[in-house]
Amino acid sequence: MTIASRITVNVRVLMSCIFVCFISQVALAEAPLALTKQSPLIEKIQRSVPYYTLPISAMRKVNGEIGAEYNLFLSGNLTSYTWEMLPGLSAKIAHNIALDELKTQDTQVMYQCHGRTCGSSNQWANKVFGESRLYGLNTQQSYAALKKDALDGVYYYALYSTQRGNKKVYLHLDVIQEK
């Protein structure tokens, strides 16, 4: 192998390393919560929603159907994140850390629950968030609905965490910027 071809190979390897480092930094910069920077982002969805239901109560049987008794009906831009948390972090601890971080950003908690007081995890996962992987143990779930008044509008947050039967912990965050 000639010196020129070795230099070319080394430059390609160096450029690949720089590219991977850059992509990693961009991915870290997109994490809206410090807690999630090291956790794999499973899904991120951004879209305009003409109709979004933000539960501000537990899931209960109401008029023969399971759902939240109290809701806010919003429209705006939705950004939805789902992370698989690193092993060793419980759903409740992950939720509390994320909630504390959101509170430091001048958000107001409108409703929160933990465990069985939240109601059915199946309803939260499938009906509220449309994300079946969030279906977990009813005793290992937490939810909080928050509101933030900002200069560029009003933001609503739906924070949900759960532990599945296989011990995997997921954290989900919906951010709605109201129109």
Buried (B, 14 or more C-beta within 10 A) or exposed (E): EEEEEEEEEEEEEEEEEEEEEEEEEEEEEEBBBEBBBEBEBBEEEEEEBEEBBBBBBBBEEEEEEEBBBEBBEBEBBBBBBBBBBEEEBBBBBBBBBBBEBBEEEEBEBBBBBBBBEBBBBBBBBBBBBEBEBBBBBBEBBBBBBBBBEEEEEBBBBBBBBBBBEEEBBBBBBBBBBBE
